Amino acid sequence: MKTFTVKTTEHDQMVDITSELKNYVQASGVKEGVLVVSSLHTTAGITVNENADPDVKTDFLRRLDEVYPWEHPEDLHGEGNTASHLKTSTVGSSEMVIISGGELVLGTWQGVYFCEFDGPRQRKYVAKLL
């Protein structure tokens, strides 16, 4: 297992971590298996999504804000970040990606993203080869 650090710069942000994960797999020498990637935070998740058009990330984050507005008059959580917890549960805290021939099996337009929902912060995620 390897721990990675990512420094986010925005309140809501999708950081492409695909290249770091590809490098990890290649350095490991694993040819066939599964890579599990997991966020170590309750207010940041992991997802696989399009990595060609940056508007997808913008739309993705905007739509989550529409569903889970940052301020809601009935939220009780003392830290005031209920929306970030809901977004993380919706996106998920981890993803699995198949490894074949020593490479991540991703579609032409797919990338793996660390999704920040309560930044900016310094964050950690882990990757485990199975």
C-alpha positions as CSV (number, residue, x, y, z in Angstrom):
1,M,0.0,0.0,0.0
2,K,1.2,3.5,-0.7
3,T,0.0,6.8,0.8
4,F,-0.2,9.8,-1.5
5,T,-0.6,13.5,-0.5
6,V,-2.5,16.0,-2.6
7,K,-2.8,19.8,-1.8
8,T,-6.0,21.2,-3.0
9,T,-6.4,24.9,-3.8
10,E,-10.2,25.3,-4.0
11,H,-13.2,24.7,-1.7
12,D,-14.6,22.2,-4.2
13,Q,-12.1,20.6,-6.6
14,M,-11.5,17.5,-8.7
15,V,-7.7,16.7,-8.9
16,D,-6.7,14.2,-11.6
17,I,-4.5,11.6,-9.9
18,T,-4.4,9.2,-12.8
19,S,-0.7,9.7,-13.6
20,E,0.4,9.1,-10.0
21,L,-1.6,5.9,-9.9
22,K,-0.2,4.7,-13.3
23,N,3.4,5.4,-12.0
24,Y,2.7,3.4,-8.8
25,V,1.4,0.4,-10.8
26,Q,4.3,0.5,-13.3
27,A,6.9,0.8,-10.5
28,S,5.3,-2.1,-8.7
29,G,5.8,-4.5,-11.5
30,V,2.3,-5.9,-11.1
31,K,0.9,-7.1,-14.4
32,E,-2.5,-8.4,-13.5
33,G,-4.8,-7.5,-10.6
34,V,-6.8,-4.6,-9.1
35,L,-5.9,-1.2,-7.8
36,V,-8.0,0.1,-4.9
37,V,-7.8,3.8,-4.3
38,S,-9.3,5.3,-1.2
39,S,-9.6,8.8,0.4
40,L,-8.7,9.0,4.0
41,H,-11.3,11.8,4.7
42,T,-15.0,12.1,5.3
43,T,-15.1,15.3,3.2
44,A,-13.2,14.2,0.1
45,G,-13.8,11.2,-2.2
46,I,-12.5,9.3,-5.2
47,T,-14.2,8.9,-8.6
48,V,-13.6,7.8,-12.1
49,N,-14.9,10.3,-14.7
50,E,-14.1,12.0,-18.0
51,N,-10.6,13.6,-18.2
52,A,-10.8,15.2,-21.7
53,D,-13.2,18.2,-21.3
54,P,-12.6,20.4,-18.2
55,D,-16.2,21.5,-18.4
56,V,-17.2,18.1,-17.1
57,K,-15.5,18.8,-13.8
58,T,-17.0,22.3,-13.6
59,D,-20.5,20.9,-14.3
60,F,-20.0,18.0,-11.9
61,L,-19.1,20.2,-9.0
62,R,-21.8,22.8,-9.8
63,R,-24.5,20.1,-9.9
64,L,-23.4,18.7,-6.6
65,D,-23.6,22.2,-5.2
66,E,-27.2,22.4,-6.5
67,V,-28.2,19.2,-4.8
68,Y,-26.2,19.9,-1.6
69,P,-25.9,23.7,-1.0
70,W,-23.2,24.7,1.4
71,E,-25.6,26.5,3.7
72,H,-28.9,25.0,4.7
73,P,-31.0,26.4,7.5
74,E,-31.8,23.0,9.0
75,D,-28.3,21.6,9.1
76,L,-27.2,20.8,12.6
77,H,-23.5,19.7,12.2
78,G,-21.4,22.1,14.3
79,E,-18.6,22.4,11.8
80,G,-21.0,23.7,9.1
81,N,-19.7,21.4,6.4
82,T,-22.7,19.0,6.1
83,A,-22.7,19.5,2.4
84,S,-19.2,18.2,2.1
85,H,-20.1,15.0,4.0
86,L,-23.1,14.4,1.7
87,K,-21.1,15.0,-1.5
88,T,-18.4,12.5,-0.3
89,S,-21.0,9.9,0.5
90,T,-22.6,10.4,-3.0
91,V,-19.3,10.2,-4.9
92,G,-17.9,7.5,-2.7
93,S,-14.6,7.2,-0.7
94,S,-12.9,4.7,-3.0
95,E,-12.7,3.2,-6.5
96,M,-11.3,-0.1,-7.9
97,V,-9.5,-0.1,-11.3
98,I,-8.5,-3.3,-13.1
99,I,-4.8,-3.8,-14.0
100,S,-4.0,-5.7,-17.2
101,G,-0.6,-6.0,-18.9
102,G,0.8,-3.7,-16.2
103,E,-1.6,-0.9,-17.1
104,L,-4.7,0.6,-15.5
105,V,-7.7,-0.4,-17.6
106,L,-9.5,2.9,-18.2
107,G,-11.6,4.0,-21.1
108,T,-10.3,6.5,-23.6
109,W,-11.7,9.5,-21.8
110,Q,-11.5,8.2,-18.2
111,G,-9.3,9.4,-15.4
112,V,-9.2,8.9,-11.6
113,Y,-10.0,12.0,-9.5
114,F,-9.5,13.0,-5.9
115,C,-12.6,15.1,-5.1
116,E,-12.2,17.8,-2.6
117,F,-15.4,19.1,-1.0
118,D,-14.1,21.1,2.0
119,G,-10.9,22.7,1.0
120,P,-8.4,24.0,0.4
121,R,-6.5,21.5,2.4
122,Q,-3.6,19.1,2.4
123,R,-5.1,15.6,1.9
124,K,-4.1,12.0,1.8
125,Y,-5.3,9.0,-0.2
126,V,-4.1,5.5,-0.3
127,A,-3.6,2.9,-3.1
128,K,-3.4,-0.8,-2.6
129,L,-2.5,-3.4,-5.3
130,L,-4.4,-6.7,-5.1
